[in-house]
């Protein structure tokens, strides 16, 4: 079981590796009409030294058990975690999938403590979503241009306004180098949720016909007794 101290070390290392331009990070979210949804996270770093990778594993940022503990909360669940090394480019990777009851609840998860997820009612029939991308610090010989942070969102409705950098069909995409983020960026989207379609009339007609046939069949069967 992770101690409070180890959890703090995990969070500090996770945020530091992003902040100091060492970690690439991708986050993909599918949001549902009630505010619940799924999040897929993939982060990786160059790690040619097996000893260095071992240290990362001990601290927890590339350790499956530690990842599960730190990304879990009362309002979210870890569905899968996969940690692996890619020898073709000397990188170490972590992939995880999270389901959550409401996206605002992710603020209670330590790795997202600065994300300020928000999903609120906007104008009539509209929803307003935002997420803050914390500022980064480049240094130690890095200019931040070789490391990227990418966010992909799929919203359950008609997009009214957004500040995404790319659009791929229903998906909105924000992609920054760490040097781009500066003092922080805010993802912002306003959308009109899709309404559940009314049940077609023919469904009711078909149901009525089937029910009538069943009643007639049972009535005739009873008369035959």
C-alpha positions, -999 to 999 in steps of 0.1 A, spaced: 0 0 0 13 34 -9 22 57 20 12 94 20 49 102 15 52 80 -16 20 94 -31 35 129 -27 67 118 -43 47 103 -72 28 135 -78 59 156 -75 78 135 -99 49 133 -124 44 170 -125 81 178 -125 88 155 -154 62 173 -174 71 208 -161 108 203 -168 103 191 -204 111 154 -199 78 137 -204 55 135 -234 18 133 -225 -15 125 -244 -50 126 -229 -81 115 -248 -115 120 -233 -149 107 -244 -176 126 -225 -212 114 -221 -244 135 -218 -246 131 -180 -210 143 -175 -195 109 -170 -170 94 -194 -137 77 -201 -102 90 -202 -72 74 -219 -38 86 -209 -5 78 -225 28 93 -214 64 84 -222 100 95 -220 133 87 -235 151 63 -211 181 45 -227 196 37 -193 180 6 -178 191 18 -143 173 51 -149 141 31 -159 145 10 -127 146 42 -106 114 54 -123 98 21 -116 107 23 -79 94 58 -75 62 48 -92 55 69 -123 62 38 -144 49 12 -119 14 -2 -126 5 -5 -89 15 31 -81 -3 44 -112 -35 26 -102 -33 40 -66 -25 75 -76 -51 79 -104 -79 62 -85 -105 81 -64 -140 75 -50 -154 90 -82 -132 73 -108 -120 38 -116 -89 25 -133 -100 1 -160 -65 -8 -173 -28 0 -169 0 -10 -193 36 -1 -187 62 -11 -213 95 -3 -229 101 3 -267 136 -8 -276 133 6 -311 136 42 -297 147 36 -261 115 49 -245 95 38 -216 57 42 -217 26 41 -195 -9 38 -208 -41 38 -186 -78 40 -190 -100 57 -165 -138 58 -161 -153 87 -141 -188 95 -127 -185 132 -136 -155 150 -151 -155 176 -124 -147 148 -99 -113 143 -115 -102 174 -96 -101 152 -65 -75 130 -81 -40 141 -72 -24 141 -107 -52 164 -118 -53 186 -87 -43 217 -109 -65 209 -139 -96 226 -127 -120 205 -148 -153 223 -151 -186 214 -168 -214 239 -161 -247 250 -176 -243 278 -201 -270 295 -222 -303 277 -226 -297 241 -236 -259 246 -236 -230 232 -216 -196 250 -210 -165 229 -204 -130 240 -195 -97 224 -183 -66 243 -173 -32 231 -185 -7 241 -158 24 262 -167 57 245 -175 93 254 -168 120 246 -193 156 244 -183 186 221 -179 194 226 -216 159 219 -228 139 244 -248 107 225 -246 101 223 -283 108 185 -286 83 175 -260 45 177 -265 13 176 -246 -18 166 -265 -55 167 -255 -83 151 -275 -120 155 -266 -151 140 -280 -182 159 -268 -218 145 -269 -234 173 -288 -232 201 -313 -201 223 -308 -210 259 -305 -176 275 -298 -142 261 -290 -105 271 -289 -91 238 -302 -62 239 -326 -74 210 -347 -107 194 -355 -110 158 -367 -147 150 -374 -162 150 -339 -129 153 -320 -114 185 -309 -76 185 -305 -52 207 -285 -15 201 -291 13 221 -276 50 219 -271 60 226 -236 76 258 -247 41 269 -260 23 265 -227 41 293 -209 21 304 -179 -7 279 -188 -34 273 -213 -72 268 -209 -92 244 -230 -126 259 -235 -157 244 -253 -194 253 -255 -217 227 -269 -254 218 -271 -259 182 -259 -277 158 -282 -312 151 -272 -324 115 -270 -345 107 -300 -382 101 -294 -394 65 -299 -406 62 -336 -444 57 -340 -438 25 -359 -423 9 -328 -455 15 -309 -476 1 -339 -454 -30 -341 -455 -36 -304 -493 -33 -305 -495 -58 -334 -473 -83 -316 -493 -79 -284 -525 -85 -303 -512 -116 -319 -501 -130 -286 -534 -123 -270 -553 -140 -299 -530 -170 -297 -535 -174 -260 -573 -169 -263 -575 -196 -290 -553 -220 -271 -575 -215 -240 -606 -223 -260 -590 -255 -273 -586 -268 -237 
